[in-house]
Amino acid sequence: MSLEERDAILGLLAGRQPAPDLAERRAGFEGFARMLWPGAEVPDAIELRPGLTARWAGGTPGPGQPLLLWLHGGAFTLGSSASYWPMAAMIADQAHMPVLVPDYALAPERPFPAALDDTLGVLDWLDAQGYG
C-alpha cells in the first residue's frame, strides 16, 4: 500500500460518525421492523414467569399439539417478540403450526447466561403447559 492510499484510508476513518449507542440501535431496529410490516397488529405478550414474556403467532396450540419455538435474531442484544412477530406469523402460516417467540434477556444489561436461562425457562413453561 502506498502512503497516499494509507492517508486516504486514514482520512476516511477520521471522518466516520460515531456508532449509535445501544438504545439508539434498538430503537432503530424496532422502527425498521415496523416499517417492514406496516399495519401488523402485534398481539399482546403473555407472561411465562415474572420477567419473561412471549408472543404466539398462528394461534395458541392445544396441549400436545406441534409448535415451533423461535429464538429471534439480534445477536442477543436487540430485537423483541414484537419486532419479529410479523415474520413469526408468516412462518406459522407456512408451517401450519403456531410459533412461540420469547423475549429473552438482552446483553449487555443481562449478560450470559441470562438469555440461556430464559430459554430454559421457556422450555420449562412449555413442558408445564403440556407441550413437552
Salt bridges, closest charged atoms under 4 A:
ASP7 OD1 - ARG6 NH2 2.71
GLU109 OE2 - ARG26 NH1 2.67
ASP118 OD1 - ARG49 NH2 2.78
ASP118 OD2 - ARG110 NH1 3.77
